[in-house]
């Protein structure tokens, strides 16, 4: 039975951007801004509960709250010298919802992971079905789907493949390590998420998910050889990695869309993966990220301490005052905000890592690494609401001692 809780509302806020896009795909108009509504509700709950929690706030929660607040203050300070006049304001306001996502689990009375993950899983699965239905039609040239949205809007919506892949990667890693769940529920959730992950075609999330599970497999295998006891999670990792390799091999030699048009999604995923090897520079997407990194490093070398101000990347790159980013969160922070905010953000991540390590929870460490890998290749300061929300949850939730 589903019960709406503050964790459910928090899940809606974290996924509000994706949910708004799904409403567009469904051509449902007249819905108020989900981000604004959910953030308003979260703020009200936070204000009410902070009246009691602030009196007995744990040091680790207070420390993380202050670190992100200090980072945000540096961002606001940079408004005084940024080369951007409009994108800077927009970005600073947007980051407020990122900060809210971080503050909420840390400052409310008690945050429970179970209802949060139930809501998050449900919303991600619904969004995946809606998007993949659209994406299949788009890739197969379905004129009804394209014309219903408009050609430009439909093309714009295809960019959601990366978000859908990334979100399902979170679920794969989370459920893989949930040994206390009933096996049927656990493996079903993981399998569905893995199918959606492959179907959406995001190379980074897929490779990072398989990489994390692969490293886990090697560590467990080494431990098993030493102790002569095979960890029961090793076999599922072998099956998952083997399945992924077999799909890539088969689809690279057989066009599945000839069998069924709906399998065009798998063809598309494999073509994108093969492009990393067969195309010059790993393809246009990979090449553009390398060029962005080169441009960013060159500009940073000329102004490493203060940066060029929040929201300045787009203007400095193209002389157009627009939101843009180098597809690497740390380069973006250094480029726009300078050296000190970068150190503060790195300290924040390090302190979170220490809290995660102290819990000895494999799912937390797997997701901590997964988020970091993804922001190294594709994320902006206004796209890290989910990452900051989960990082705060890692510190805030109370875990039973026997669930290690």
SVG drawing of the C-alpha trace seen along z (x, -y; Angstrom):
<svg xmlns="http://www.w3.org/2000/svg" viewBox="-4 -44 51 67">
<polyline fill="none" stroke="black" stroke-width="0.4" points="0.0,0.0 1.4,-3.4 1.2,-6.2 2.1,-9.8 4.9,-11.0 7.4,-13.8 9.8,-11.4 7.4,-11.0 7.2,-14.8 11.0,-14.9 11.2,-12.3 8.9,-14.4 11.1,-17.5 14.2,-15.6 12.6,-14.3 10.5,-17.3 12.5,-18.3 12.0,-14.8 8.4,-14.6 7.7,-18.0 9.2,-16.6 7.0,-13.5 3.9,-15.7 5.0,-17.4 5.5,-14.0 1.9,-13.1 0.8,-16.5 -0.8,-17.3 -1.0,-21.1 -2.0,-23.5 -0.1,-21.7 1.6,-24.1 5.4,-24.0 6.2,-20.8 9.6,-22.1 8.1,-25.2 5.2,-23.4 7.2,-20.6 10.0,-22.9 7.4,-25.1 6.0,-22.1 9.4,-20.9 10.3,-24.3 7.2,-24.5 7.9,-21.0 11.6,-22.0 10.7,-25.3 8.2,-23.5 10.6,-20.6 13.6,-22.8 12.1,-24.4 12.9,-21.2 15.8,-19.6 18.1,-22.6 18.2,-22.3 19.7,-18.8 21.4,-18.8 24.3,-16.3 27.7,-17.9 28.0,-16.0 24.7,-17.4 25.6,-20.9 29.0,-20.7 27.7,-19.6 25.0,-22.2 27.5,-25.0 29.9,-23.8 27.2,-23.9 25.9,-27.3 29.5,-28.7 29.8,-27.4 26.5,-29.0 27.6,-32.4 30.7,-32.3 28.4,-31.8 26.3,-34.8 29.4,-36.9 30.6,-36.1 27.5,-37.9 29.4,-41.1 32.1,-40.3 30.6,-37.8 30.7,-38.4 27.1,-37.2 24.2,-39.4 21.2,-37.1 22.4,-33.5 24.2,-34.2 20.9,-35.2 19.1,-32.2 21.8,-29.8 22.1,-31.2 18.3,-30.9 18.3,-27.4 21.0,-26.3 18.8,-27.2 16.7,-24.1 19.9,-22.1 20.8,-23.4 17.2,-22.7 17.6,-19.1 20.7,-18.8 19.3,-20.6 16.1,-18.7 17.2,-15.2 19.8,-16.8 17.5,-19.1 14.2,-17.3 13.3,-15.1 13.7,-11.7 14.2,-10.8 13.3,-7.2 14.9,-5.6 12.2,-2.9 9.3,-5.2 11.7,-7.5 13.0,-4.7 9.5,-3.3 8.4,-6.7 11.6,-7.2 11.4,-3.8 7.8,-4.2 8.4,-7.6 11.5,-6.5 9.8,-3.5 6.7,-5.5 9.0,-8.1 11.1,-5.4 8.0,-3.8 6.7,-7.2 10.0,-8.2 11.0,-4.9 7.6,-4.8 8.3,-8.2 11.9,-7.4 11.1,-4.2 8.7,-6.1 11.1,-8.9 14.0,-6.6 11.7,-4.7 10.6,-7.9 6.9,-7.8 5.5,-11.0 2.5,-11.0 4.7,-11.2 7.0,-13.8 4.3,-16.0 2.2,-15.8 5.1,-17.6 6.6,-19.5 9.9,-18.5 12.1,-20.9 10.4,-19.9 10.6,-16.2 14.3,-16.5 14.8,-18.4 13.1,-15.7 15.4,-13.0 18.1,-14.4 16.3,-12.9 17.9,-9.5 20.8,-10.3 18.7,-11.3 16.6,-8.1 19.7,-6.0 21.3,-7.7 18.2,-7.4 17.9,-3.7 21.6,-3.2 20.8,-4.5 18.1,-1.8 20.3,1.0 23.0,0.3 20.6,-0.4 18.6,2.9 21.6,5.0 22.9,4.5 19.5,4.7 19.9,8.2 17.2,7.7 14.5,7.3 12.5,10.4 14.6,11.9 11.8,11.7 11.2,8.0 14.9,7.2 15.9,8.9 12.8,7.9 13.4,4.2 17.0,4.5 16.2,6.4 13.6,3.9 15.9,0.9 18.7,2.6 16.5,3.2 15.5,-0.5 19.1,-1.5 20.2,0.4 17.2,-0.7 17.6,-4.4 21.1,-4.3 23.1,-6.5 26.7,-5.3 28.1,-6.9 25.5,-5.6 25.7,-2.1 29.5,-1.9 29.7,-3.3 27.1,-0.9 28.9,2.1 32.3,0.7 31.2,0.4 29.7,3.9 32.8,5.2 35.1,3.8 32.9,5.2 33.0,8.6 36.8,8.5 37.1,7.5 34.6,10.2 36.4,12.8 39.7,11.9 38.2,12.1 36.6,15.4 39.8,16.9 41.5,15.9 38.7,17.2 37.6,20.1 34.1,18.8 32.2,17.5 30.1,14.4 26.5,15.0 26.5,11.7 29.4,12.7 27.2,14.9 24.6,12.1 27.4,9.7 28.9,12.3 25.5,12.8 24.8,9.1 28.2,8.3 28.1,11.4 24.6,10.4 25.7,6.9 28.7,8.1 26.6,10.7 24.0,8.0 26.7,5.7 28.2,8.6 24.9,9.8 23.5,6.4 26.8,5.3 26.3,8.2 22.5,8.3 20.1,5.4 17.4,6.2 15.1,3.5 14.6,5.9 13.1,8.4 10.9,5.9 10.9,2.1 10.7,1.7 14.2,3.3 15.6,0.2 16.4,-1.1 18.9,1.7 20.4,1.2 20.8,-2.5 22.5,-1.8 25.0,0.6 25.7,-1.8 26.5,-4.5 28.8,-2.2 30.6,-1.0 31.0,-4.7 33.4,-5.2 35.8,-2.8 35.0,-3.1 34.4,-6.9 37.2,-9.4 37.7,-10.9 34.9,-8.6 32.2,-10.4 30.9,-13.9 29.7,-13.8 33.0,-12.6 35.0,-15.0 32.9,-18.0 33.6,-17.1 37.3,-17.0 37.2,-20.4 35.1,-21.8 37.7,-20.6 40.6,-22.1 38.8,-25.5 38.0,-25.4 41.6,-24.6 43.0,-27.3 40.7,-29.9 41.3,-28.7 45.0,-29.2 44.4,-32.9 42.1,-33.4 42.4,-30.4 41.7,-32.1 38.5,-34.0 37.1,-32.4 34.9,-34.4 31.7,-34.4 28.6,-32.3 26.9,-31.6 29.9,-33.0 30.8,-29.8 28.4,-30.3 29.4,-34.0 33.1,-33.3 32.8,-30.5 30.5,-32.0 30.0,-35.6 26.3,-34.8 24.8,-35.2 23.3,-31.7 23.4,-28.8 26.2,-26.4 28.7,-24.2 31.8,-22.2 30.2,-18.8 32.5,-18.4 31.2,-19.7 34.7,-20.4 35.9,-22.3 32.7,-24.3 33.1,-25.2 36.8,-26.2 36.0,-28.1 33.1,-30.1 33.7,-30.4 37.4,-30.0 39.8,-28.1 38.3,-28.5 34.8,-27.4 36.3,-24.4 38.2,-23.5 35.0,-23.9 33.1,-21.6 35.8,-19.0 35.9,-19.2 32.1,-18.7 32.4,-15.6 35.3,-14.2 33.4,-14.6 30.4,-12.8 32.7,-10.0 33.9,-9.6 30.4,-9.3 29.6,-6.8 32.7,-4.7 31.8,-4.6 28.4,-3.0 30.0,-0.1 27.0,0.0 28.0,1.2 25.0,-0.4 25.9,-3.9 29.5,-3.6 28.4,-2.3 26.0,-5.2 28.6,-7.7 31.1,-6.6 28.4,-6.4 27.3,-10.0 30.9,-11.2 31.7,-9.4 28.7,-10.9 29.4,-14.5 32.9,-14.1 31.5,-13.7 28.0,-15.3 26.6,-17.6 26.2,-21.2 25.7,-23.0 22.0,-23.2 21.7,-19.4 22.9,-17.9 19.7,-18.0 19.5,-14.2 23.2,-13.8 23.1,-16.2 19.8,-14.8 21.3,-11.3 24.5,-12.5 22.5,-14.2 20.4,-11.0 23.6,-8.9 24.4,-11.1 20.9,-11.6 19.3,-8.1 19.6,-5.8 20.5,-2.3 20.1,0.9 23.4,2.3 22.6,5.8 22.0,4.4 25.7,4.2"/>
</svg>
